[in-house]
Protein backbone atom coordinates (compact mmCIF):
# COMPACT_ATOMS: atom_id res chain seq x y z
CA UNK A 1 0.00 0.00 0.00
CA UNK A 2 1.07 3.59 -0.59
CA UNK A 3 0.33 6.43 1.80
CA UNK A 4 -2.40 8.75 0.54
CA UNK A 5 -0.70 11.66 2.30
CA UNK A 6 3.02 11.45 1.48
CA UNK A 7 3.24 8.56 -0.99
CA UNK A 8 5.41 6.44 1.33
CA UNK A 9 5.37 2.68 0.79
CA UNK A 10 6.65 1.46 4.16
CA UNK A 11 4.12 0.90 6.89
CA UNK A 12 2.23 -1.59 9.00
CA UNK A 13 -1.33 -2.92 9.00
CA UNK A 14 -3.61 -3.20 11.97
CA UNK A 15 -7.21 -4.21 12.53
CA UNK A 16 -9.40 -1.79 14.49
CA UNK A 17 -13.00 -2.09 15.63
CA UNK A 18 -15.72 0.53 15.40
CA UNK A 19 -16.55 1.55 18.97
CA UNK A 20 -18.52 4.80 18.71
CA UNK A 21 -21.83 3.16 17.82
CA UNK A 22 -21.09 -0.29 19.23
CA UNK A 23 -21.18 -2.33 16.01
CA UNK A 24 -17.62 -3.61 16.65
CA UNK A 25 -17.20 -4.02 12.89
CA UNK A 26 -13.55 -4.55 12.02
CA UNK A 27 -11.61 -2.42 9.55
CA UNK A 28 -8.05 -2.74 8.33
CA UNK A 29 -5.95 0.40 8.75
CA UNK A 30 -2.44 1.19 7.61
CA UNK A 31 0.12 3.32 9.45
CA UNK A 32 2.72 5.05 7.29
CA UNK A 33 6.23 4.88 8.74
CA UNK A 34 7.32 7.98 6.81
CA UNK A 35 4.74 10.55 7.94
CA UNK A 36 2.98 8.67 10.77
CA UNK A 37 -0.50 9.01 9.30
CA UNK A 38 -3.11 6.36 10.00
CA UNK A 39 -5.56 5.65 7.21
CA UNK A 40 -8.18 3.08 6.39
CA UNK A 41 -6.96 0.43 3.94
CA UNK A 42 -10.09 0.17 1.80
CA UNK A 43 -12.72 2.89 1.99
CA UNK A 44 -16.19 1.27 2.22
CA UNK A 45 -18.46 1.81 -0.79
CA UNK A 46 -21.36 3.09 1.34
CA UNK A 47 -19.98 5.55 3.90
CA UNK A 48 -23.46 6.69 4.93
CA UNK A 49 -23.87 3.36 6.72
CA UNK A 50 -21.00 4.35 9.03
CA UNK A 51 -21.85 8.05 9.47
CA UNK A 52 -25.48 8.53 10.55
CA UNK A 53 -27.18 11.97 10.32
CA UNK A 54 -26.37 12.75 14.00
CA UNK A 55 -22.62 12.19 13.50
CA UNK A 56 -20.73 14.96 15.33
CA UNK A 57 -18.91 16.28 12.25
CA UNK A 58 -22.23 16.99 10.55
CA UNK A 59 -23.27 19.52 13.18
CA UNK A 60 -23.63 23.03 11.77
CA UNK A 61 -22.34 24.87 14.85
CA UNK A 62 -18.61 25.46 14.39
CA UNK A 63 -15.85 25.12 16.94
CA UNK A 64 -15.03 28.82 16.77
CA UNK A 65 -11.85 30.44 15.55
CA UNK A 66 -9.93 30.16 18.82
CA UNK A 67 -10.65 26.44 19.32
CA UNK A 68 -9.95 25.64 15.66
CA UNK A 69 -6.66 27.58 15.79
CA UNK A 70 -5.52 25.64 18.86
CA UNK A 71 -6.37 22.32 17.22
CA UNK A 72 -4.42 23.23 14.09
CA UNK A 73 -1.41 24.43 16.13
CA UNK A 74 -1.42 21.31 18.31
CA UNK A 75 -1.54 19.04 15.27
CA UNK A 76 1.26 20.96 13.56
CA UNK A 77 3.45 20.91 16.66
CA UNK A 78 2.94 17.17 17.01
CA UNK A 79 3.91 16.48 13.39
CA UNK A 80 6.89 18.86 13.62
CA UNK A 81 8.10 17.19 16.83
CA UNK A 82 7.83 13.72 15.30
CA UNK A 83 9.79 14.90 12.26
CA UNK A 84 12.54 16.34 14.45
CA UNK A 85 12.85 13.17 16.50
CA UNK A 86 13.48 11.13 13.35
CA UNK A 87 16.75 12.97 12.85
CA UNK A 88 18.83 13.69 15.95
CA UNK A 89 21.04 16.10 13.99
CA UNK A 90 18.04 18.30 13.23
CA UNK A 91 16.84 18.04 16.82
CA UNK A 92 20.16 19.25 18.23
CA UNK A 93 20.24 22.09 15.69
CA UNK A 94 16.87 23.31 16.95
CA UNK A 95 17.71 22.75 20.63
CA UNK A 96 20.89 24.83 20.25
CA UNK A 97 18.69 27.81 19.36
CA UNK A 98 16.78 27.69 22.65
CA UNK A 99 17.76 30.17 25.36
CA UNK A 100 19.81 28.88 28.33
CA UNK A 101 18.00 27.52 31.37
CA UNK A 102 16.28 30.23 33.39
CA UNK A 103 15.76 32.47 30.36
CA UNK A 104 12.45 34.06 29.57
Protein Blocks (a to p, Z undefined) as FASTA:
>chain_A
ZZfklopabdcddddddfklonopacdddddfklopacdfbdcfblmlmmcfklmklpmb
dgbjklmmmmmmmmmmmmmmmmmmmpmklmmmmmmmpccehiZZ
